[in-house]
Amino acid sequence: MTSLSLTGARVSLTISVAGTLVLGSLMICVGLIAYKHRYRPATRLATTVGTAGRYHGIQKTENGAVSLRLEPIQEMTQRLIRSAVGPGTRALDGTAGNGHDTRFLAECVGTTGKVVGFDIQHEAIHQTRTRLTDAGVQERVQLVQASHEHLGGWLDTHWPGDRLAGAMFNLGYRPGGDHATITRAQSTLAALDQTVTRLQPGGMLTVVLYTGHQGGHDEAAAVVNWARNLDPSLGLVLWYQFLNRANPPSLLAFCKSGPAAPAAAPGTP
Ligand SMILES: C[S@@+](CC[C@H](N)C(=O)[O-])C[C@H]1O[C@@H](n2cnc3c(N)ncnc32)[C@H](O)[C@@H]1O
């Protein structure tokens, strides 16, 4: 009798341990499935991480919804330039100013690339040179104290035959400097024409327009008009602006068309 009841106790203990294990595993599985389908956070599709470490661009959630973040003008500008200006390429800053854009371009082209920066002001060239030196990238940059309307001649002389992967123009006056020294439509348009000619296929030109200062509206209108009338076979122009702000700056981005597809061989359908 005693041995029978002992065996019975062992059997019921084994059954209850096995039952607990099966039930536990089932609960874990159910939990994992619920998490996967209902609670998993959005997964990134094609995103980049900016300098501030935030996610930009397209995000896709588990149920397929796509969310977009509206990037500030400077972030959008840098993202577009970065897409075209890589290590070993040539780039231009048409308005060096305080050197932020020149430095950014110098970082994009890396140790094997080259950048040229133009500005008419001695102080702007000085500020830019200091910034580049502090960043340790001055070797890859040539600074020219001259109006950007002469950039075509400079490029043809110093980098003959080379094409630009990217060019940045940040119009208006130099922050912290003389507000009367501003970019002006006539020389800006001449410089933009020369830049478009010298961009490589896939090359990117960005122009940031300001309207808050005297003369800014006229220059911005002239540049937008120039962009509207660019031959679309050369490339397309994007106009990016937040409308519901006072005197909002805007960004024009031009991407040069790629090489024409190879002509089909005679007789090919
Ligand atoms: C808004 S600031 C540029 C800011 C600069 N990109 C930066 O990252 O700090 C505009 C600059 O354009 C320069 N500028 C004005 N007319 C110019 C011209 N014709 N050619 C070249 N630079 C010019 C001004 O001297 C000024 O420094």
PDBQT file of the ligand as one rigid body, heavy atoms in Angstrom, charges set to zero:
ROOT
HETATM    1  C1  LIG A 301      24.908  84.332 -45.869  1.00  0.00    +0.000 C 
HETATM    2  S1  LIG A 301      26.614  84.646 -46.006  1.00  0.00    +0.000 S 
HETATM    3  C2  LIG A 301      27.263  83.032 -46.355  1.00  0.00    +0.000 C 
HETATM    4  C3  LIG A 301      27.291  82.113 -45.164  1.00  0.00    +0.000 C 
HETATM    5  C4  LIG A 301      28.226  80.969 -45.339  1.00  0.00    +0.000 C 
HETATM    6  N1  LIG A 301      27.873  80.094 -46.411  1.00  0.00    +0.000 N 
HETATM    7  C5  LIG A 301      28.488  80.205 -44.060  1.00  0.00    +0.000 C 
HETATM    8  O1  LIG A 301      28.368  78.959 -44.048  1.00  0.00    +0.000 OA
HETATM    9  O2  LIG A 301      28.808  80.809 -43.040  1.00  0.00    +0.000 OA
HETATM   10  C6  LIG A 301      26.741  85.431 -47.589  1.00  0.00    +0.000 C 
HETATM   11  C7  LIG A 301      28.142  85.766 -47.988  1.00  0.00    +0.000 C 
HETATM   12  O3  LIG A 301      28.139  86.097 -49.372  1.00  0.00    +0.000 OA
HETATM   13  C8  LIG A 301      29.201  86.991 -49.584  1.00  0.00    +0.000 C 
HETATM   14  N2  LIG A 301      29.059  87.634 -50.880  1.00  0.00    +0.000 N 
HETATM   15  C9  LIG A 301      28.306  88.705 -51.218  1.00  0.00    +0.000 A 
HETATM   16  N3  LIG A 301      28.441  88.989 -52.530  1.00  0.00    +0.000 NA
HETATM   17  C10 LIG A 301      29.295  88.056 -53.025  1.00  0.00    +0.000 A 
HETATM   18  C11 LIG A 301      29.845  87.825 -54.316  1.00  0.00    +0.000 A 
HETATM   19  N4  LIG A 301      29.509  88.577 -55.359  1.00  0.00    +0.000 N 
HETATM   20  N5  LIG A 301      30.707  86.798 -54.473  1.00  0.00    +0.000 NA
HETATM   21  C12 LIG A 301      31.046  86.017 -53.412  1.00  0.00    +0.000 A 
HETATM   22  N6  LIG A 301      30.565  86.202 -52.174  1.00  0.00    +0.000 NA
HETATM   23  C13 LIG A 301      29.705  87.204 -51.979  1.00  0.00    +0.000 A 
HETATM   24  C14 LIG A 301      29.115  87.931 -48.393  1.00  0.00    +0.000 C 
HETATM   25  O4  LIG A 301      30.310  88.584 -48.215  1.00  0.00    +0.000 OA
HETATM   26  C15 LIG A 301      28.752  86.952 -47.268  1.00  0.00    +0.000 C 
HETATM   27  O5  LIG A 301      29.883  86.565 -46.565  1.00  0.00    +0.000 OA
ENDROOT
TORSDOF 0
